[in-house]
Amino acid sequence: MTALWWLGLALLALPVLWHRQRRQRVQQEPLATARFLPRTDPQQLRVWRWTERLLLLVRCLLIVAVLAWLADLVLPWRRDAVLIPAGTDSDWAERQIRQAGFYDASWIAVPGDDPFAWLARHDREWRSGSRLLVLGNVPMPAVPPRSRHQIEVRSRAPAFARTEQRVVVVSKRAAQWRALFAALDGPRRYKVDETPEGAAELVIWDVPQTPPAGLRAPLWWAADVKAFPELGKAPQVDGIACASSVRGRVWTAASWPPLAPDAARGLFEHWQRLHYAPLPYTMPSQTIAATATAAPAQSSGALRYLLTLVLLGLFAMERILAHASRR
C-alpha cells in the first residue's frame, strides 16, 4: 500500500500553476502622423511567464521528498550477504563462510536472536539473484520463511551454560529434601543451604513457624501450611495448591517431601515449566529456495533517516527563498 503514495506526484502541478502568472502588455506605437491613421483600440496580450524558478524547483523537490518518505523508498543495493546473529562464535562462523563460498560477501551482524524477522523487514534491499547465508543459533520459526532470495542456513546449537541456583531448606527433614537435589544432574546445579538469609531461587519451608519478613524468593514450597494462612483457600491443580503472598509464590501438597521417583520428577518438571522460559529449538541446517511470489514485510525505512534530513534542508531553503521573494 505504501507504493500508492507515488500517485501523489500529480501534486507537482500545483506549484507549477502558482509560479506561472498572467501578465498584460499594452502595445502602442507613437507616430508623428498618427492623426492621419484610422483610430484603433489598444491591443492587450495575455502571456505566460515563469517566475521564481529556483523557488519552484525547491517546492517541487520538497513534494517529491515527502512522497518518497511516505512511500518508504527502498533502493535494492545489497548483493550476497552473510547474516550473523549476536553471540555466534566468530571462528566457527568464518570456517562456515569459507566452506559455503561466501567469503567475498558482505557480513552483517543481525541485532536480536531472530535473523528471519530482520530479513523480512530488509528483504527489498537485496538485488535480484542475491544469495544469503544465515549462521549461528537460529531459532526454529513457526512457519517456513519465505524470501525472494535463496537462503542457506547453517545452525549450531549453543552449549548449555552451567548455572548455580541457591535453594534454602528450612526443615527437620532436610536430608530428604537434599536427596531430591542431589539426584539431579545437568548444567543447572543447585546449592542447598539451610540458612534463611540472602536471595534464593527456591525456599522450602517445612516448619510451622512464620518465615522471616526479609526472606524473599520467586517460589516457596510449604510442607507445613500453618506458616502460610493464604494457603487455606488456595485452588489446587494436579494435587498442588498454590497462592500468592508478599514473599513470593507459594506451593504446597499433602505428600511432601516426595519419596517416589515419579513424584519427585513431576514436581521438578512443574517447577521448570512454570517458572523458567523454555529454550528455543535450534533450526536444522538447510537450504531454502527462493520464492518469487513472497511478499516482503513492512520495510524498516532504511532511507527514512536520510530523507528526513533532506526534508529539513529543503523546507528551510523553501522558507528562505519564499521570504526573499516578498522583499
Secondary structure, DSSP 8 states (H G I E B T S, - for coil): -GGGGGGGGGGGHHHHHHTEEEEEEEE----TTGGGS-----EEEEEEEE--HHHHHHHHHHHHHHHHHHTT-----B-SEEEEETT--HHHHHHHHHHHT-TTSEEEEESSS-HHHHHHHHGGGB-TT-EEEEEE--B--SS----SSEEEEEE-------EEEEEEEEETTHHHHHHHHHT--SSEEEEEE----S--SEEEEESSS---TT---SEEEES-GGG-GGGTT--EETTEEEEEETTEEEEE-TT-S--SHHHHHHHHHHHHHHHS-----B---EEE---TT--------TTHHHHHHHHHHHHHHHHHHHHHHT-
